[in-house]
Amino acid sequence: MKNKIIILGMLALSISAFAQETGSKEKSREKEIQGVSMTKTKKAVEQKPDRTIFDFSEQPNLNSGTTLEGIKKLPGMVVTDIAGMMYQGKPLAVFMDGRPLNISSNDLTAFLEGMPANSIEKIEVITQPGAEFPATSGGAILNIITSKSAKSYLTATYSGSYRFSNYDKFRSKTNNSIVLNSRNKVFGWQFSAGQSYRESFNTTQTDDIFSNYADRFQRSNFAKAALTFDIGADRLLINYDFNSYNNDSNLEASGKQVVNNLTQLYENTGNSKSRTYRNEAVATYQKKFSDKDKKLDFKFTYTNYRSNFNQFSNFIKPAPSTVFYPENNSDQNVYNFRIDYSQPIKLLNGGKISFGGLYEKLDYVTQSAKVTNLDYQRQTASTYAEVMAKYKKFDFIVGARAEDYDISGTTLILDDNKNWVNTPLTPFKKFKVFPNASIQYNFKPSIFFNLNYNKKISLPSISFLNPNNTNYQGPNVDFKGNPFLNPTIYDNFEAKISAFDYAFLSYNMGIVKNQVIQYVERDGDRISQSNRNVDRITQHNFNFGVPIPFMLFTKPLSEIMKFNFNPDKINLLYVYAGYQFQDIKDIQDKKGMWIFNISGQFILPKDIKLNANFSYLTKGNYYYFMPLHPINNSLDLTLTKKFNKDRLTVSLYANDVLNGTRMSFRTTNQNPGVILNSRYDSRSFGISVNYKIPTRNKLAKVDQNMLNQDAPKEDNGGIMKQ
């Protein structure tokens, strides 16, 4: 019994070493008073009742490459070509600065690959979205926050990286970005911009039907600008974002094709080009009150997303010829207006009420060979209300969101006479209410047990509706969307215990109706890939995470209790394990999947820090796919050293040292299933630098985020301060 008490006590102390504002990874504000420097720090990981927050700003092991590469390293995250992006078993809707990106599939991958990770402040994974989030957020939300603080003097930060891979040939990859911000008596401003260039390869093999090698050249640029004006006590914020992405691929393909009902071998070379552009403008008016906890925001957002894809093939076999495929285009416009209000109320030991409304209109048009083959419109009107209250050690949240959908459109389909006919989409006009509730018991300020329920909906992704091909397409393999997909309904349940932000144990269950999944089937010597609805899926997920400081094995308990150490200067391991089981009725041989992640921090001589990250996923059902090999078996290493009073950070890193990242699946919806293999140049080596130009006035006033974001709740319903 005594030993158990000591072990539990040591575990609690090890966890508490990472708690509060002294236990973290990033310096965020510095003040000098009479020669004494006081530093306020932020945490590398925070466990909230409804979300997990990962700091990116000074984590070289996360921010040295692209945003997608950083996301893949997060404990509990699974990213595949087959099922997209999932966290602790839940499919993710991706937001940026609190606003949905409204893209997925290849468009989302291109966007995240083109965005340098060093342009990110932090990432929130919101596993239990409340009523203030759109009900269309589905299972969970990944919110990428790029916002920075604005100061009363000019500040500038440069970040850059170079890395290379060397498989069949030497390939280079670069990222560069800069952030400038300042304010004066009239307004504040911020500007950030960056570019990336990536050379890479990708190989795919589909049964004995199709084999493809792509030598890729990817270029991307981004710019973000923000202005803030104080109008009396109120504030007006103007934001503009621009992103562009170009991908050129030189291709070598071979396989089987069917001509006049005869199967013959073919070989070809070719090229594919894809271009995407994203523009977003946001205007926010924040009404201020004498009571700082009372908030009223008005926000208008306009987003345009355009894409273009074309390809051609030079056939070598069976006969020399050149084929130019039709050019495919898409144009998406989103208009969004929302109002949010919150204020404290006298309820039990204190509470708060929040309510608001939203109207959104989305127009989406696709063309092939300049012929419109999909014209899609969606209008959503919604309102929400949520009440939070405290009673002794209990916190309560009860809310509901009502949404009204009006979806319509037309698409081209082939009739029985093989003629293209303009056909109406299945209309979706429905009013639904989505409740949410949460109860939390606080053992101590940093130790809590939480129960949560919410109901959500996920409308079919625009990328899944697109009837056009947006991948390289051979004569025997078709990639196409499905404009007749139905919305997905989620009932999410979660129980979670968390201690001092880092250690947690959770179980969540999702009952999913009409889940959209990728569907691959073979008909003779032809293979098609599309998307379909699955009638019902029940998902079970167990998750566990705990930090293990090495000092537990080298120092007596009495010494640890003094807390006379800096958590950023100690050696530790962070261990994460998760188990995911998907129950799909028409899959007979169901197997769960284990997800393991071990992150280590090791302090070397000269204050050099070594970060190691190892990930491993076992075989298990993944919708209608069964891995033939572990999905991810990667080891990433990062060496970091700070210079010039911590203004300059230099990192050397190696990604996928074991060269084990690859995708190999067998489909389970047919017998025998289709075998899908793919891999890319995942093993790379590089260097990154981050330089903060020194400033003269460390006592200057600091304003909050200028690159404005919607205000998601923190903790038990608190609204992030603007």
DRENMIRO-571395 format. One record per residue (C-alpha): residue in three letters; x, y, z. Coordinates in pm, whole numbers, plus 50000, padded with zeros to 5 digits. Example, Ala and Ser with C-alpha at 12.3 -4.5 7.8 and 13.67 -1.06 7.14 Angstrom:
ALA512304955050780 SER513674989450714 
//
This chain:
MET500005000050000 LYS502835023650089 ASN504525017049754 LYS501285024449567 ILE500945057549748 ILE504535066949664 ILE504075057749296 LEU500865077549268 GLY502475106749442 MET505485106049211 LEU503225104448907 ALA501255134549026 LEU504455153749094 SER505875144648754 ILE502745157448589 SER502555188948797 ALA506055197848685 PHE504485206248352 ALA501535225248495 GLN500765261748542 GLU502615288148347 THR506065278148471 GLY505915244348298 SER506015250047927 LYS507845254047605 GLU507385289347483 LYS508245323947619 SER505425346947523 ARG505915378947718 GLU508825394647899 LYS509005423448147 GLU512025438948312 ILE511555455648650 GLN514605470848819 GLY516965446848650 VAL514895416048733 SER513555396448434 MET510185379248480 THR509085355348209 LYS505525344148141 THR505455311247954 LYS502955290847758 LYS502425253647770 ALA503505229747497 VAL500355208947544 GLU497135218047723 GLN494295194247802 LYS490955212247821 PRO487565195847883 ASP486605199547517 ARG489955201947339 THR493695195747331 ILE495965225147242 PHE499405219947086 ASP501855248847076 PHE503725251646743 SER505435285346779 GLU508625273246947 GLN508515235846892 PRO511175229246626 ASN510175192646611 LEU506735204146487 ASN507415236146293 SER510475227646083 GLY508585215445776 THR505115219145632 THR501915222245833 LEU500815187545721 GLU504075172245843 GLY503695189246181 ILE500095177146217 LYS501135141246143 LYS503465142046448 LEU500715150546699 PRO499945121846940 GLY496675105046846 MET496615119146492 VAL496215096346190 VAL496565110645837 THR496145087845535 ASP495205090445169 ILE492395065745234 ALA490425080245526 GLY491745115545548 MET492535130945886 MET491385115746216 TYR492165123546581 GLN491515096946845 GLY489255079746595 LYS487185110446503 PRO487155125346151 LEU488245161646159 ALA486745192946006 VAL489645216945947 PHE489315253346054 MET491765282246034 ASP491615309846296 GLY488205297146402 ARG486665296346052 PRO486035264845841 LEU488295260745538 ASN485495243445342 ILE487985221445157 SER489025185145197 SER490665156045020 ASN493375166144769 ASP492555203144803 LEU493145201945179 THR496345181945140 ALA497695207144889 PHE496765236245116 LEU498485221245424 GLU501545210445224 GLY501915245745091 MET501735262745432 PRO504995264045635 ALA504495251045988 ASN506555279846128 SER503705303546035 ILE501455286946295 GLU501015298146655 LYS499195267046782 ILE496715240146686 GLU493545231846876 VAL491925197846836 ILE488375202946962 THR486965168447033 GLN483685181247183 PRO482535212146986 GLY479925232347174 ALA476785249647048 GLU478665280546929 PHE480415259546663 PRO478525251146343 ALA476655218346378 THR478305208646049 SER481645204746231 GLY480875167346253 GLY482945145546484 ALA485705169946583 ILE487525201646472 LEU491175208746399 ASN491625246346439 ILE494885260646299 ILE495665293646473 THR498055317046295 SER497345347746512 LYS500095367346678 SER500125395346934 ALA500495431446820 LYS502815454247014 SER503265491747037 TYR506535489646849 LEU507685472946529 THR508555436446568 ALA509785412446303 THR510385375046297 TYR511985355046015 SER511685317545983 GLY513255295545719 SER514235259745656 TYR516015238245401 ARG515895200645375 PHE516615173545123 SER515775137645043 ASN517885113444844 TYR516105083144701 ASP516385078144327 LYS517825113444307 PHE518585143844524 ARG515565166144597 SER515365199544781 LYS512615215544989 THR512575251145129 ASN510275272545348 ASN510585309745419 SER508255333145608 ILE508315366645786 VAL505955383146034 LEU505795420946092 ASN503495438646336 SER503135471746514 ARG500555497146626 ASN500285534646675 LYS497715558046829 VAL495335553746534 PHE495515517046436 GLY497455484946467 TRP498645463646179 GLN500195430246104 PHE501565414345789 SER502925379445735 ALA504025362945413 GLY505875332045305 GLN506685307345033 SER507615271045002 TYR509185249744732 ARG509155211844744 GLU510625185644517 SER509265151044591 PHE508165118344440 ASN505135096244486 THR504585060744371 THR501255042344358 GLN500385006444272 THR496774994444231 ASP496524956444202 ASP498114944943877 ILE496094971443693 PHE497915004043743 SER501385016043843 ASN502425052443852 TYR505545072343940 ALA505205110143986 ASP508155133944006 ARG506525164144175 PHE507435201044192 GLN505265220644434 ARG505295258344484 SER503115278044722 ASN502815313444853 PHE500745329445127 ALA500105364245266 LYS498025375445564 ALA497275411545651 ALA495375426445944 LEU494295461046055 THR492605470246382 PHE490965503646462 ASP489735515746800 ILE486395533546756 GLY485755548447096 ALA485615518647329 ASP484775495347040 ARG487085478646790 LEU487005471446416 LEU489215444146270 ILE489905439045898 ASN491665407445776 TYR492735394945434 ASP494315361145352 PHE495745348745024 ASN497105314144940 SER498245299444611 TYR499475264444531 ASN500985250144212 ASN501805213544161 ASP503545200943847 SER504115163443814 ASN506095144543554 LEU504565110043525 GLU505515074943421 ALA502675049743420 SER502005014243308 GLY499294988243345 LYS496374972443167 GLN493734989042955 VAL490574976142791 VAL490034985142424 ASN487114970142231 ASN486634944642513 LEU490254933542479 THR492804937942760 GLN496224950142653 LEU499324963342826 TYR500234999942804 GLU503065023342901 ASN503015061042895 THR504675092443017 GLY502935125143078 ASN502375155443293 SER499685168343526 LYS499245203743656 SER497045216143939 ARG496545252144051 THR494585264444351 TYR493925299544481 ARG492235309644805 ASN491195345144897 GLU489435354445220 ALA488355388045361 VAL486925392645712 ALA485455423145885 THR484695421246259 TYR483105447546481 GLN483545441746854 LYS481225460647086 LYS482855467547423 PHE481065471147757 SER482055483248101 ASP481765447048211 LYS484705430848031 ASP483055396648050 LYS480175409147834 LYS480875405747459 LEU479065413347135 ASP480685405846798 PHE479465411146441 LYS481435393446169 PHE481235391145789 THR483435367145591 TYR483865361945217 THR485925332945084 ASN486745323444726 TYR488485290844638 ARG489405282344277 SER491125251544138 ASN492295239643799 PHE493575205443690 ASN494735191843356 GLN496925163743226 PHE498205147642908 SER499735113742833 ASN502245102242571 PHE501575065442508 ILE504555043542422 LYS502595010942418 PRO500584996042257 ALA500985023041991 PRO502595057642009 SER499985084742065 THR499265115742272 VAL496085120642473 PHE495035154342616 TYR492425150442890 PRO489765177242943 GLU490685206243167 ASN488765205143495 ASN487925236443695 SER486025244944011 ASP484975278044168 GLN483635281044521 ASN482245312444689 VAL481205313745055 TYR479425343045223 ASN479085341945601 PHE477585365945856 ARG477405358446227 ILE476535375246557 ASP477785363146896 TYR476815376547238 SER477785365047588 GLN477455378547941 PRO477755366148301 ILE474565356048482 LYS473685348848843 LEU473165311448843 LEU474205288049127 ASN477785298549212 GLY478175318548891 GLY477485313448527 LYS477385327048177 ILE474965326847886 SER475975328047520 PHE473785330347214 GLY474055340946854 GLY473125334346495 LEU474675327146156 TYR473705328945791 GLU475905312545527 LYS475565308845151 LEU477815286344945 ASP477935285044564 TYR480025258144395 VAL480445252844020 THR482595227243838 GLN483465225043470 SER485045199443243 ALA486195210942899 LYS484465244142980 VAL481105226343020 THR479415230943357 ASN478735196443502 LEU477845206243860 ASP476025237043989 TYR475575234044366 GLN474035258544614 ARG473785256144991 GLN472165280345235 THR472375276045612 ALA470625296945878 SER471315288646242 THR470975301146596 TYR472385288146924 ALA472165292947298 GLU474405278947568 VAL474405282447948 MET477385275648172 ALA477195273748551 LYS479295264448853 TYR478205247349172 LYS480895239649429 LYS483305216349245 PHE480945210248954 ASP480795228048616 PHE477765224448391 ILE477195232948024 VAL473875228947845 GLY473275241847494 ALA471515236747166 ARG472005248046809 ALA469165249646555 GLU470085249146186 ASP467985251745872 TYR469455237645549 ASP468455244245191 ILE470615224944942 SER469915222344570 GLY471645220744234 THR472075202543905 THR474625178843756 LEU475255161643424 ILE474685124043406 LEU474585098743122 ASP471105086143035 ASP470285052142887 ASN471065065442538 LYS474565076642649 ASN473585113142627 TRP474555138742892 VAL471445151643068 ASN471235180343315 THR469705163843624 PRO468585179643952 LEU470425168844266 THR468445153244546 PRO467245184044737 PHE467955186345109 LYS465665209845298 LYS465575202945668 PHE465415219946006 LYS467275202146287 VAL468195208946649 PHE471575197346783 PRO471875195447163 ASN475035194047373 ALA475645188847743 SER478675185947969 ILE479245180048339 GLN482645182748503 TYR483885175248853 ASN487055193948957 PHE489105174549210 LYS491615203149209 PRO492105233248977 SER494195211848742 ILE492555177748789 PHE489065171148655 PHE486665144348534 ASN484385153448243 LEU481345137648076 ASN480225151747741 TYR477565146047477 ASN476865164247152 LYS474955158046832 LYS476465170546505 ILE476005168346131 SER478525167745848 LEU477415179045504 PRO479185161945212 SER482515178445142 ILE482665199444829 SER485655178944715 PHE483605146844738 LEU480795161944529 ASN483085172044243 PRO482285148743949 ASN485575157143779 ASN488855139243810 THR491425158344016 ASN494125131244019 TYR496255115643752 GLN493885092443567 GLY494925062843357 PRO492895044843092 ASN491795018343345 VAL491455037743673 ASP488765063843742 PHE488745089444024 LYS485415106944056 GLY483155124044306 ASN479555116444394 PRO477115145844379 PHE474335124744537 LEU475915119844881 ASN473745124345192 PRO474695143245512 THR476285124245802 ILE474805125146154 TYR477025120746463 ASP476065112546822 ASN479255117847023 PHE479805106147383 GLU483015111147582 ALA484325105147934 LYS487695120148024 ILE489905124748327 SER492785149248296 ALA495555159348536 PHE497775189948499 ASP497235193348124 TYR499555165148021 ALA498145132748165 PHE494725120448061 LEU492585089448020 SER489515090547795 TYR486885069247626 ASN484655081747348 MET481965065347142 GLY480495078346819 ILE477285065746658 VAL477505076646295 LYS474745075346034 ASN475495079045661 GLN479265081945707 VAL480955092645381 ILE483825069245297 GLN486145063245005 TYR484975033344804 VAL487205013344568 GLU485914985244349 ARG487184964344061 ASP485144953743759 GLY487214931043539 ASP490334950743451 ARG488894984543550 ILE489085000943892 SER487005030244012 GLN487445051744322 SER484565072744448 ASN482705081244770 ARG479625065244924 ASN477485066945234 VAL477685038845492 ASP474365033745668 ARG475725030846024 ILE479085029246202 THR479755027046575 GLN483235038346677 HIS484915031347011 ASN488125048747118 PHE490275045447430 ASN493095070547477 PHE495835074447737 GLY498705099047774 VAL501235105148053 PRO504625122948089 ILE507535104748255 PRO510355128048375 PHE513655109648414 MET514295126948748 LEU511825102248900 PHE514625076648878 THR517535098948987 LYS516255122349260 PRO514575116149595 LEU510955125749640 SER511895152949888 GLU514045170149625 ILE511335168149357 MET508805183549595 LYS510865215649605 PHE510055221649235 ASN513445238249200 PHE513785231148829 ASN512725243948489 PRO510585218148300 ASP512145230747976 LYS515515219048105 ILE514725183448212 ASN514765149848037 LEU511385133547987 LEU509255110147781 TYR505625115447684 VAL503775083047616 TYR500485081447425 ALA498465050447342 GLY495095048147173 TYR492805019747065 GLN490245024346787 PHE487524999746691 GLN485025005146407 ASP481884983846405 ILE480544982146047 LYS477854955746008 ASP478824942745662 ILE482474937145761 GLN482824902245905 ASP486444901846019 LYS486544932746242 LYS489844942446402 GLY490744972046619 MET493774994046565 TRP496365005046824 ILE498085038746790 PHE501335044746979 ASN503365076547008 ILE506435082747225 SER507975117447238 GLY511265123447417 GLN513065155047529 PHE516735151247616 ILE518975179547739 LEU522515175947605 PRO525655195947695 LYS525765232847592 ASP521955234947635 ILE521405215547314 LYS517995198947313 LEU517225166247138 ASN513575158647056 ALA512655123946937 ASN509205113646814 PHE508285077646738 SER504905067346596 TYR503535032846525 LEU500085021046412 THR499094984446414 LYS496884967146159 GLY493134971346199 ASN489944980046013 TYR489965014645861 TYR486465017745713 TYR486524994145412 PHE490304990345419 MET492624966645603 PRO496314976245629 LEU498734950145501 HIS501564967045688 PRO501574991645980 ILE500305024945845 ASN503005045446011 ASN506335034446152 SER508345066546176 LEU511095081046392 ASP511795118546374 LEU514785135346541 THR515425172546604 LEU518485189446758 THR517915225346874 LYS520205252447009 LYS519335288447100 PHE521735317647058 ASN521845355347110 LYS519705356647426 ASP517245331647275 ARG516515354146978 LEU518045329446730 THR516955293146722 VAL518765268246498 SER517535232546449 LEU518905202346267 TYR516355175446195 ALA515835141546036 ASN512345129645943 ASP511385092845914 VAL514855080145998 LEU513615044145972 ASN512155050545624 GLY509005032345730 THR506225056045619 ARG504125039445352 MET500505030745278 SER499504995045194 PHE495824984945210 ARG493474957645094 THR489844966945039 THR487244946545231 ASN484094955145035 GLN484944929144767 ASN486454894444772 PRO489224893444675 GLY489954929344769 VAL491884954944568 ILE495474960344685 LEU496524996944711 ASN500145007044773 SER501715041444786 ARG504755058644927 TYR506725090944898 ASP510165104344992 SER509355106545362 ARG512955104045488 SER514565138345474 PHE517245158545652 GLY517415195945703 ILE518085227545899 SER515715254746018 VAL516295289346168 ASN514035313346354 TYR515255348646426 LYS513425374546634 ILE514725409346559 PRO515475425546897 THR513235453947018 ARG514045483747236 ASN510965487247454 LYS510065456147650 LEU507525474747864 ALA505365484547567 LYS501705475247566 VAL500745442247406 ASP497405438747224 GLN495735405647166 ASN495355386746838 MET495015408446530 LEU494735380746273 ASN491175377346390 GLN489565344446473 ASP486145333346580 ALA485925330046954 PRO485795293647056 LYS485265286247422 GLU488085275947653 ASP487865256147974 ASN484255256648093 GLY482855280547841 GLY485125310647880 ILE485445330947564 MET488945337447431 LYS489725374047482 GLN490155395447176 
//
